[in-house]
């Protein structure tokens, strides 16, 4: 069982840990955000194309395409 830490000590520890965090610059955050959007668009296009191809293949296989 973990020992209980007094709230004041806990807050000091949290403050100490937060001060160690290296925050990204505005430019790094903007580039990362843009890359997330680009990858999301690329993935959606990829899966849309795969969906169309599989749909076409199933229709062809079942004879629904004629």
mmCIF file of the N, C-alpha and C atoms, coordinates in Angstrom:
data_MODEL
# 
_entry.id   MODEL 
# 
loop_
_atom_site.group_PDB 
_atom_site.id 
_atom_site.type_symbol 
_atom_site.label_atom_id 
_atom_site.label_alt_id 
_atom_site.label_comp_id 
_atom_site.label_asym_id 
_atom_site.label_entity_id 
_atom_site.label_seq_id 
_atom_site.pdbx_PDB_ins_code 
_atom_site.Cartn_x 
_atom_site.Cartn_y 
_atom_site.Cartn_z 
_atom_site.occupancy 
_atom_site.B_iso_or_equiv 
_atom_site.pdbx_formal_charge 
_atom_site.auth_seq_id 
_atom_site.auth_comp_id 
_atom_site.auth_asym_id 
_atom_site.auth_atom_id 
_atom_site.pdbx_PDB_model_num 
ATOM 1   N N  . UNK A 1 1  ? 0.838   -1.173  0.000   1.00 0.00 ? 1  UNK A N  1 
ATOM 2   C CA . UNK A 1 1  ? 0.000   0.000   0.000   1.00 0.00 ? 1  UNK A CA 1 
ATOM 3   C C  . UNK A 1 1  ? 0.890   1.246   0.000   1.00 0.00 ? 1  UNK A C  1 
ATOM 4   N N  . UNK A 1 2  ? 0.540   2.200   -0.848  1.00 0.00 ? 2  UNK A N  1 
ATOM 5   C CA . UNK A 1 2  ? 1.344   3.421   -0.966  1.00 0.00 ? 2  UNK A CA 1 
ATOM 6   C C  . UNK A 1 2  ? 1.108   4.320   0.241   1.00 0.00 ? 2  UNK A C  1 
ATOM 7   N N  . UNK A 1 3  ? 2.169   5.014   0.631   1.00 0.00 ? 3  UNK A N  1 
ATOM 8   C CA . UNK A 1 3  ? 2.016   5.943   1.747   1.00 0.00 ? 3  UNK A CA 1 
ATOM 9   C C  . UNK A 1 3  ? 1.384   7.237   1.244   1.00 0.00 ? 3  UNK A C  1 
ATOM 10  N N  . UNK A 1 4  ? 0.628   7.872   2.114   1.00 0.00 ? 4  UNK A N  1 
ATOM 11  C CA . UNK A 1 4  ? -0.029  9.120   1.731   1.00 0.00 ? 4  UNK A CA 1 
ATOM 12  C C  . UNK A 1 4  ? 0.957   10.268  1.851   1.00 0.00 ? 4  UNK A C  1 
ATOM 13  N N  . UNK A 1 5  ? 0.908   11.143  0.843   1.00 0.00 ? 5  UNK A N  1 
ATOM 14  C CA . UNK A 1 5  ? 1.765   12.323  0.835   1.00 0.00 ? 5  UNK A CA 1 
ATOM 15  C C  . UNK A 1 5  ? 0.913   13.514  1.224   1.00 0.00 ? 5  UNK A C  1 
ATOM 16  N N  . UNK A 1 6  ? 1.474   14.373  2.010   1.00 0.00 ? 6  UNK A N  1 
ATOM 17  C CA . UNK A 1 6  ? 0.702   15.546  2.397   1.00 0.00 ? 6  UNK A CA 1 
ATOM 18  C C  . UNK A 1 6  ? 0.534   16.460  1.184   1.00 0.00 ? 6  UNK A C  1 
ATOM 19  N N  . UNK A 1 7  ? -0.608  17.154  1.055   1.00 0.00 ? 7  UNK A N  1 
ATOM 20  C CA . UNK A 1 7  ? -0.905  17.949  -0.148  1.00 0.00 ? 7  UNK A CA 1 
ATOM 21  C C  . UNK A 1 7  ? 0.163   18.994  -0.473  1.00 0.00 ? 7  UNK A C  1 
ATOM 22  N N  . UNK A 1 8  ? 0.750   19.627  0.528   1.00 0.00 ? 8  UNK A N  1 
ATOM 23  C CA . UNK A 1 8  ? 1.774   20.636  0.289   1.00 0.00 ? 8  UNK A CA 1 
ATOM 24  C C  . UNK A 1 8  ? 3.010   20.008  -0.367  1.00 0.00 ? 8  UNK A C  1 
ATOM 25  N N  . UNK A 1 9  ? 3.437   18.866  0.129   1.00 0.00 ? 9  UNK A N  1 
ATOM 26  C CA . UNK A 1 9  ? 4.584   18.159  -0.451  1.00 0.00 ? 9  UNK A CA 1 
ATOM 27  C C  . UNK A 1 9  ? 4.263   17.712  -1.877  1.00 0.00 ? 9  UNK A C  1 
ATOM 28  N N  . UNK A 1 10 ? 3.040   17.214  -2.077  1.00 0.00 ? 10 UNK A N  1 
ATOM 29  C CA . UNK A 1 10 ? 2.629   16.783  -3.408  1.00 0.00 ? 10 UNK A CA 1 
ATOM 30  C C  . UNK A 1 10 ? 2.706   17.941  -4.392  1.00 0.00 ? 10 UNK A C  1 
ATOM 31  N N  . UNK A 1 11 ? 2.194   19.099  -4.022  1.00 0.00 ? 11 UNK A N  1 
ATOM 32  C CA . UNK A 1 11 ? 2.227   20.260  -4.908  1.00 0.00 ? 11 UNK A CA 1 
ATOM 33  C C  . UNK A 1 11 ? 3.660   20.702  -5.212  1.00 0.00 ? 11 UNK A C  1 
ATOM 34  N N  . UNK A 1 12 ? 4.534   20.603  -4.225  1.00 0.00 ? 12 UNK A N  1 
ATOM 35  C CA . UNK A 1 12 ? 5.943   20.931  -4.457  1.00 0.00 ? 12 UNK A CA 1 
ATOM 36  C C  . UNK A 1 12 ? 6.559   19.962  -5.474  1.00 0.00 ? 12 UNK A C  1 
ATOM 37  N N  . UNK A 1 13 ? 6.239   18.690  -5.343  1.00 0.00 ? 13 UNK A N  1 
ATOM 38  C CA . UNK A 1 13 ? 6.762   17.693  -6.272  1.00 0.00 ? 13 UNK A CA 1 
ATOM 39  C C  . UNK A 1 13 ? 6.221   17.924  -7.683  1.00 0.00 ? 13 UNK A C  1 
ATOM 40  N N  . UNK A 1 14 ? 4.933   18.244  -7.780  1.00 0.00 ? 14 UNK A N  1 
ATOM 41  C CA . UNK A 1 14 ? 4.331   18.514  -9.087  1.00 0.00 ? 14 UNK A CA 1 
ATOM 42  C C  . UNK A 1 14 ? 5.004   19.721  -9.723  1.00 0.00 ? 14 UNK A C  1 
ATOM 43  N N  . UNK A 1 15 ? 5.195   20.771  -8.955  1.00 0.00 ? 15 UNK A N  1 
ATOM 44  C CA . UNK A 1 15 ? 5.839   21.984  -9.480  1.00 0.00 ? 15 UNK A CA 1 
ATOM 45  C C  . UNK A 1 15 ? 7.262   21.684  -9.953  1.00 0.00 ? 15 UNK A C  1 
ATOM 46  N N  . UNK A 1 16 ? 7.964   20.860  -9.189  1.00 0.00 ? 16 UNK A N  1 
ATOM 47  C CA . UNK A 1 16 ? 9.328   20.490  -9.555  1.00 0.00 ? 16 UNK A CA 1 
ATOM 48  C C  . UNK A 1 16 ? 9.343   19.709  -10.872 1.00 0.00 ? 16 UNK A C  1 
ATOM 49  N N  . UNK A 1 17 ? 8.411   18.774  -11.032 1.00 0.00 ? 17 UNK A N  1 
ATOM 50  C CA . UNK A 1 17 ? 8.361   17.973  -12.258 1.00 0.00 ? 17 UNK A CA 1 
ATOM 51  C C  . UNK A 1 17 ? 7.943   18.816  -13.456 1.00 0.00 ? 17 UNK A C  1 
ATOM 52  N N  . UNK A 1 18 ? 6.988   19.712  -13.288 1.00 0.00 ? 18 UNK A N  1 
ATOM 53  C CA . UNK A 1 18 ? 6.528   20.565  -14.391 1.00 0.00 ? 18 UNK A CA 1 
ATOM 54  C C  . UNK A 1 18 ? 7.649   21.476  -14.862 1.00 0.00 ? 18 UNK A C  1 
ATOM 55  N N  . UNK A 1 19 ? 8.506   21.909  -13.948 1.00 0.00 ? 19 UNK A N  1 
ATOM 56  C CA . UNK A 1 19 ? 9.609   22.788  -14.344 1.00 0.00 ? 19 UNK A CA 1 
ATOM 57  C C  . UNK A 1 19 ? 10.636  22.047  -15.212 1.00 0.00 ? 19 UNK A C  1 
ATOM 58  N N  . UNK A 1 20 ? 10.629  20.698  -15.184 1.00 0.00 ? 20 UNK A N  1 
ATOM 59  C CA . UNK A 1 20 ? 11.555  19.908  -15.989 1.00 0.00 ? 20 UNK A CA 1 
ATOM 60  C C  . UNK A 1 20 ? 11.047  19.682  -17.414 1.00 0.00 ? 20 UNK A C  1 
ATOM 61  N N  . UNK A 1 21 ? 9.761   19.974  -17.645 1.00 0.00 ? 21 UNK A N  1 
ATOM 62  C CA . UNK A 1 21 ? 9.165   19.728  -18.958 1.00 0.00 ? 21 UNK A CA 1 
ATOM 63  C C  . UNK A 1 21 ? 9.737   20.709  -19.974 1.00 0.00 ? 21 UNK A C  1 
ATOM 64  N N  . UNK A 1 22 ? 10.085  20.184  -21.145 1.00 0.00 ? 22 UNK A N  1 
ATOM 65  C CA . UNK A 1 22 ? 10.563  21.034  -22.234 1.00 0.00 ? 22 UNK A CA 1 
ATOM 66  C C  . UNK A 1 22 ? 9.391   21.238  -23.184 1.00 0.00 ? 22 UNK A C  1 
ATOM 67  N N  . UNK A 1 23 ? 8.832   22.434  -23.189 1.00 0.00 ? 23 UNK A N  1 
ATOM 68  C CA . UNK A 1 23 ? 7.667   22.725  -24.008 1.00 0.00 ? 23 UNK A CA 1 
ATOM 69  C C  . UNK A 1 23 ? 8.104   23.054  -25.430 1.00 0.00 ? 23 UNK A C  1 
ATOM 70  N N  . UNK A 1 24 ? 7.309   22.619  -26.428 1.00 0.00 ? 24 UNK A N  1 
ATOM 71  C CA . UNK A 1 24 ? 7.683   22.924  -27.816 1.00 0.00 ? 24 UNK A CA 1 
ATOM 72  C C  . UNK A 1 24 ? 7.496   24.411  -28.110 1.00 0.00 ? 24 UNK A C  1 
ATOM 73  N N  . UNK A 1 25 ? 8.271   24.890  -29.071 1.00 0.00 ? 25 UNK A N  1 
ATOM 74  C CA . UNK A 1 25 ? 8.109   26.284  -29.485 1.00 0.00 ? 25 UNK A CA 1 
ATOM 75  C C  . UNK A 1 25 ? 6.827   26.395  -30.312 1.00 0.00 ? 25 UNK A C  1 
ATOM 76  N N  . UNK A 1 26 ? 6.411   27.621  -30.571 1.00 0.00 ? 26 UNK A N  1 
ATOM 77  C CA . UNK A 1 26 ? 5.209   27.846  -31.374 1.00 0.00 ? 26 UNK A CA 1 
ATOM 78  C C  . UNK A 1 26 ? 5.387   27.251  -32.771 1.00 0.00 ? 26 UNK A C  1 
ATOM 79  N N  . UNK A 1 27 ? 6.588   27.393  -33.323 1.00 0.00 ? 27 UNK A N  1 
ATOM 80  C CA . UNK A 1 27 ? 6.874   26.868  -34.671 1.00 0.00 ? 27 UNK A CA 1 
ATOM 81  C C  . UNK A 1 27 ? 6.793   25.345  -34.680 1.00 0.00 ? 27 UNK A C  1 
ATOM 82  N N  . UNK A 1 28 ? 7.392   24.696  -33.674 1.00 0.00 ? 28 UNK A N  1 
ATOM 83  C CA . UNK A 1 28 ? 7.337   23.234  -33.588 1.00 0.00 ? 28 UNK A CA 1 
ATOM 84  C C  . UNK A 1 28 ? 5.900   22.739  -33.449 1.00 0.00 ? 28 UNK A C  1 
ATOM 85  N N  . UNK A 1 29 ? 5.114   23.428  -32.637 1.00 0.00 ? 29 UNK A N  1 
ATOM 86  C CA . UNK A 1 29 ? 3.711   23.034  -32.456 1.00 0.00 ? 29 UNK A CA 1 
ATOM 87  C C  . UNK A 1 29 ? 2.929   23.203  -33.755 1.00 0.00 ? 29 UNK A C  1 
ATOM 88  N N  . UNK A 1 30 ? 3.178   24.273  -34.494 1.00 0.00 ? 30 UNK A N  1 
ATOM 89  C CA . UNK A 1 30 ? 2.484   24.512  -35.757 1.00 0.00 ? 30 UNK A CA 1 
ATOM 90  C C  . UNK A 1 30 ? 2.857   23.454  -36.795 1.00 0.00 ? 30 UNK A C  1 
ATOM 91  N N  . UNK A 1 31 ? 4.140   23.114  -36.886 1.00 0.00 ? 31 UNK A N  1 
ATOM 92  C CA . UNK A 1 31 ? 4.588   22.108  -37.844 1.00 0.00 ? 31 UNK A CA 1 
ATOM 93  C C  . UNK A 1 31 ? 3.988   20.743  -37.498 1.00 0.00 ? 31 UNK A C  1 
ATOM 94  N N  . UNK A 1 32 ? 4.002   20.398  -36.225 1.00 0.00 ? 32 UNK A N  1 
ATOM 95  C CA . UNK A 1 32 ? 3.443   19.116  -35.794 1.00 0.00 ? 32 UNK A CA 1 
ATOM 96  C C  . UNK A 1 32 ? 1.948   19.050  -36.081 1.00 0.00 ? 32 UNK A C  1 
ATOM 97  N N  . UNK A 1 33 ? 1.235   20.141  -35.822 1.00 0.00 ? 33 UNK A N  1 
ATOM 98  C CA . UNK A 1 33 ? -0.198  20.190  -36.099 1.00 0.00 ? 33 UNK A CA 1 
ATOM 99  C C  . UNK A 1 33 ? -0.464  20.033  -37.589 1.00 0.00 ? 33 UNK A C  1 
ATOM 100 N N  . UNK A 1 34 ? 0.311   20.718  -38.414 1.00 0.00 ? 34 UNK A N  1 
ATOM 101 C CA . UNK A 1 34 ? 0.147   20.609  -39.867 1.00 0.00 ? 34 UNK A CA 1 
ATOM 102 C C  . UNK A 1 34 ? 0.407   19.177  -40.331 1.00 0.00 ? 34 UNK A C  1 
ATOM 103 N N  . UNK A 1 35 ? 1.421   18.539  -39.786 1.00 0.00 ? 35 UNK A N  1 
ATOM 104 C CA . UNK A 1 35 ? 1.721   17.162  -40.171 1.00 0.00 ? 35 UNK A CA 1 
ATOM 105 C C  . UNK A 1 35 ? 0.605   16.208  -39.767 1.00 0.00 ? 35 UNK A C  1 
ATOM 106 N N  . UNK A 1 36 ? -0.012  16.447  -38.638 1.00 0.00 ? 36 UNK A N  1 
ATOM 107 C CA . UNK A 1 36 ? -1.141  15.608  -38.221 1.00 0.00 ? 36 UNK A CA 1 
ATOM 108 C C  . UNK A 1 36 ? -2.282  15.742  -39.217 1.00 0.00 ? 36 UNK A C  1 
ATOM 109 N N  . UNK A 1 37 ? -2.590  16.973  -39.633 1.00 0.00 ? 37 UNK A N  1 
ATOM 110 C CA . UNK A 1 37 ? -3.654  17.175  -40.622 1.00 0.00 ? 37 UNK A CA 1 
ATOM 111 C C  . UNK A 1 37 ? -3.305  16.525  -41.957 1.00 0.00 ? 37 UNK A C  1 
ATOM 112 N N  . UNK A 1 38 ? -2.059  16.668  -42.408 1.00 0.00 ? 38 UNK A N  1 
ATOM 113 C CA . UNK A 1 38 ? -1.634  16.067  -43.677 1.00 0.00 ? 38 UNK A CA 1 
ATOM 114 C C  . UNK A 1 38 ? -1.759  14.548  -43.613 1.00 0.00 ? 38 UNK A C  1 
ATOM 115 N N  . UNK A 1 39 ? -1.303  13.952  -42.528 1.00 0.00 ? 39 UNK A N  1 
ATOM 116 C CA . UNK A 1 39 ? -1.384  12.498  -42.398 1.00 0.00 ? 39 UNK A CA 1 
ATOM 117 C C  . UNK A 1 39 ? -2.826  12.025  -42.295 1.00 0.00 ? 39 UNK A C  1 
ATOM 118 N N  . UNK A 1 40 ? -3.693  12.787  -41.630 1.00 0.00 ? 40 UNK A N  1 
ATOM 119 C CA . UNK A 1 40 ? -5.107  12.419  -41.534 1.00 0.00 ? 40 UNK A CA 1 
ATOM 120 C C  . UNK A 1 40 ? -5.761  12.451  -42.915 1.00 0.00 ? 40 UNK A C  1 
ATOM 121 N N  . UNK A 1 41 ? -5.436  13.467  -43.704 1.00 0.00 ? 41 UNK A N  1 
ATOM 122 C CA . UNK A 1 41 ? -5.983  13.562  -45.063 1.00 0.00 ? 41 UNK A CA 1 
ATOM 123 C C  . UNK A 1 41 ? -5.447  12.426  -45.926 1.00 0.00 ? 41 UNK A C  1 
ATOM 124 N N  . UNK A 1 42 ? -4.157  12.141  -45.824 1.00 0.00 ? 42 UNK A N  1 
ATOM 125 C CA . UNK A 1 42 ? -3.562  11.051  -46.604 1.00 0.00 ? 42 UNK A CA 1 
ATOM 126 C C  . UNK A 1 42 ? -4.190  9.708   -46.229 1.00 0.00 ? 42 UNK A C  1 
ATOM 127 N N  . UNK A 1 43 ? -4.389  9.475   -44.955 1.00 0.00 ? 43 UNK A N  1 
ATOM 128 C CA . UNK A 1 43 ? -4.998  8.217   -44.511 1.00 0.00 ? 43 UNK A CA 1 
ATOM 129 C C  . UNK A 1 43 ? -6.439  8.116   -44.996 1.00 0.00 ? 43 UNK A C  1 
ATOM 130 N N  . UNK A 1 44 ? -7.183  9.215   -44.944 1.00 0.00 ? 44 UNK A N  1 
ATOM 131 C CA . UNK A 1 44 ? -8.577  9.169   -45.396 1.00 0.00 ? 44 UNK A CA 1 
ATOM 132 C C  . UNK A 1 44 ? -8.654  8.912   -46.894 1.00 0.00 ? 44 UNK A C  1 
ATOM 133 N N  . UNK A 1 45 ? -7.746  9.505   -47.675 1.00 0.00 ? 45 UNK A N  1 
ATOM 134 C CA . UNK A 1 45 ? -7.725  9.237   -49.114 1.00 0.00 ? 45 UNK A CA 1 
ATOM 135 C C  . UNK A 1 45 ? -7.357  7.778   -49.399 1.00 0.00 ? 45 UNK A C  1 
ATOM 136 N N  . UNK A 1 46 ? -6.368  7.277   -48.694 1.00 0.00 ? 46 UNK A N  1 
ATOM 137 C CA . UNK A 1 46 ? -5.948  5.890   -48.864 1.00 0.00 ? 46 UNK A CA 1 
ATOM 138 C C  . UNK A 1 46 ? -7.101  4.929   -48.579 1.00 0.00 ? 46 UNK A C  1 
ATOM 139 N N  . UNK A 1 47 ? -7.766  5.110   -47.436 1.00 0.00 ? 47 UNK A N  1 
ATOM 140 C CA . UNK A 1 47 ? -8.842  4.195   -47.069 1.00 0.00 ? 47 UNK A CA 1 
ATOM 141 C C  . UNK A 1 47 ? -10.068 4.368   -47.959 1.00 0.00 ? 47 UNK A C  1 
ATOM 142 N N  . UNK A 1 48 ? -10.289 5.566   -48.474 1.00 0.00 ? 48 UNK A N  1 
ATOM 143 C CA . UNK A 1 48 ? -11.383 5.773   -49.431 1.00 0.00 ? 48 UNK A CA 1 
ATOM 144 C C  . UNK A 1 48 ? -11.100 5.008   -50.715 1.00 0.00 ? 48 UNK A C  1 
ATOM 145 N N  . UNK A 1 49 ? -9.880  5.089   -51.216 1.00 0.00 ? 49 UNK A N  1 
ATOM 146 C CA . UNK A 1 49 ? -9.512  4.352   -52.431 1.00 0.00 ? 49 UNK A CA 1 
ATOM 147 C C  . UNK A 1 49 ? -9.611  2.846   -52.217 1.00 0.00 ? 49 UNK A C  1 
ATOM 148 N N  . UNK A 1 50 ? -9.154  2.362   -51.084 1.00 0.00 ? 50 UNK A N  1 
ATOM 149 C CA . UNK A 1 50 ? -9.241  0.935   -50.777 1.00 0.00 ? 50 UNK A CA 1 
ATOM 150 C C  . UNK A 1 50 ? -10.707 0.510   -50.700 1.00 0.00 ? 50 UNK A C  1 
ATOM 151 N N  . UNK A 1 51 ? -11.553 1.353   -50.090 1.00 0.00 ? 51 UNK A N  1 
ATOM 152 C CA . UNK A 1 51 ? -12.976 1.050   -49.983 1.00 0.00 ? 51 UNK A CA 1 
ATOM 153 C C  . UNK A 1 51 ? -13.614 0.952   -51.370 1.00 0.00 ? 51 UNK A C  1 
ATOM 154 N N  . UNK A 1 52 ? -13.306 1.897   -52.255 1.00 0.00 ? 52 UNK A N  1 
ATOM 155 C CA . UNK A 1 52 ? -13.841 1.852   -53.613 1.00 0.00 ? 52 UNK A CA 1 
ATOM 156 C C  . UNK A 1 52 ? -13.377 0.599   -54.347 1.00 0.00 ? 52 UNK A C  1 
ATOM 157 N N  . UNK A 1 53 ? -12.091 0.258   -54.197 1.00 0.00 ? 53 UNK A N  1 
ATOM 158 C CA . UNK A 1 53 ? -11.549 -0.914  -54.874 1.00 0.00 ? 53 UNK A CA 1 
ATOM 159 C C  . UNK A 1 53 ? -12.216 -2.194  -54.365 1.00 0.00 ? 53 UNK A C  1 
ATOM 160 N N  . UNK A 1 54 ? -12.357 -2.324  -53.065 1.00 0.00 ? 54 UNK A N  1 
ATOM 161 C CA . UNK A 1 54 ? -12.996 -3.515  -52.510 1.00 0.00 ? 54 UNK A CA 1 
ATOM 162 C C  . UNK A 1 54 ? -14.472 -3.580  -52.884 1.00 0.00 ? 54 UNK A C  1 
ATOM 163 N N  . UNK A 1 55 ? -15.136 -2.447  -52.871 1.00 0.00 ? 55 UNK A N  1 
ATOM 164 C CA . UNK A 1 55 ? -16.548 -2.387  -53.266 1.00 0.00 ? 55 UNK A CA 1 
ATOM 165 C C  . UNK A 1 55 ? -16.701 -2.824  -54.719 1.00 0.00 ? 55 UNK A C  1 
ATOM 166 N N  . UNK A 1 56 ? -15.845 -2.323  -55.587 1.00 0.00 ? 56 UNK A N  1 
ATOM 167 C CA . UNK A 1 56 ? -15.878 -2.695  -57.009 1.00 0.00 ? 56 UNK A CA 1 
ATOM 168 C C  . UNK A 1 56 ? -15.621 -4.194  -57.163 1.00 0.00 ? 56 UNK A C  1 
ATOM 169 N N  . UNK A 1 57 ? -14.648 -4.710  -56.423 1.00 0.00 ? 57 UNK A N  1 
ATOM 170 C CA . UNK A 1 57 ? -14.327 -6.136  -56.499 1.00 0.00 ? 57 UNK A CA 1 
ATOM 171 C C  . UNK A 1 57 ? -15.476 -7.019  -56.036 1.00 0.00 ? 57 UNK A C  1 
ATOM 172 N N  . UNK A 1 58 ? -16.144 -6.637  -54.961 1.00 0.00 ? 58 UNK A N  1 
ATOM 173 C CA . UNK A 1 58 ? -17.275 -7.419  -54.462 1.00 0.00 ? 58 UNK A CA 1 
ATOM 174 C C  . UNK A 1 58 ? -18.432 -7.362  -55.452 1.00 0.00 ? 58 UNK A C  1 
ATOM 175 N N  . UNK A 1 59 ? -18.702 -6.191  -56.000 1.00 0.00 ? 59 UNK A N  1 
ATOM 176 C CA . UNK A 1 59 ? -19.778 -6.073  -56.993 1.00 0.00 ? 59 UNK A CA 1 
ATOM 177 C C  . UNK A 1 59 ? -19.464 -6.926  -58.218 1.00 0.00 ? 59 UNK A C  1 
ATOM 178 N N  . UNK A 1 60 ? -18.234 -6.923  -58.653 1.00 0.00 ? 60 UNK A N  1 
ATOM 179 C CA . UNK A 1 60 ? -17.818 -7.728  -59.802 1.00 0.00 ? 60 UNK A CA 1 
ATOM 180 C C  . UNK A 1 60 ? -17.967 -9.217  -59.497 1.00 0.00 ? 60 UNK A C  1 
ATOM 181 N N  . UNK A 1 61 ? -17.552 -9.608  -58.299 1.00 0.00 ? 61 UNK A N  1 
ATOM 182 C CA . UNK A 1 61 ? -17.601 -11.008 -57.899 1.00 0.00 ? 61 UNK A CA 1 
ATOM 183 C C  . UNK A 1 61 ? -19.030 -11.504 -57.786 1.00 0.00 ? 61 UNK A C  1 
ATOM 184 N N  . UNK A 1 62 ? -19.932 -10.678 -57.282 1.00 0.00 ? 62 UNK A N  1 
ATOM 185 C CA . UNK A 1 62 ? -21.320 -11.099 -57.087 1.00 0.00 ? 62 UNK A CA 1 
ATOM 186 C C  . UNK A 1 62 ? -22.190 -10.849 -58.318 1.00 0.00 ? 62 UNK A C  1 
ATOM 187 N N  . UNK A 1 63 ? -21.628 -10.240 -59.343 1.00 0.00 ? 63 UNK A N  1 
ATOM 188 C CA . UNK A 1 63 ? -22.376 -9.984  -60.555 1.00 0.00 ? 63 UNK A CA 1 
ATOM 189 C C  . UNK A 1 63 ? -23.346 -8.829  -60.445 1.00 0.00 ? 63 UNK A C  1 
ATOM 190 N N  . UNK A 1 64 ? -23.159 -7.970  -59.473 1.00 0.00 ? 64 UNK A N  1 
ATOM 191 C CA . UNK A 1 64 ? -24.061 -6.827  -59.295 1.00 0.00 ? 64 UNK A CA 1 
ATOM 192 C C  . UNK A 1 64 ? -23.634 -5.644  -60.149 1.00 0.00 ? 64 UNK A C  1 
ATOM 193 N N  . UNK A 1 65 ? -22.490 -5.737  -60.766 1.00 0.00 ? 65 UNK A N  1 
ATOM 194 C CA . UNK A 1 65 ? -21.953 -4.623  -61.535 1.00 0.00 ? 65 UNK A CA 1 
ATOM 195 C C  . UNK A 1 65 ? -22.505 -4.524  -62.958 1.00 0.00 ? 65 UNK A C  1 
ATOM 196 N N  . UNK A 1 66 ? -23.267 -5.524  -63.380 1.00 0.00 ? 66 UNK A N  1 
ATOM 197 C CA . UNK A 1 66 ? -23.755 -5.492  -64.769 1.00 0.00 ? 66 UNK A CA 1 
ATOM 198 C C  . UNK A 1 66 ? -25.178 -4.979  -64.866 1.00 0.00 ? 66 UNK A C  1 
# 
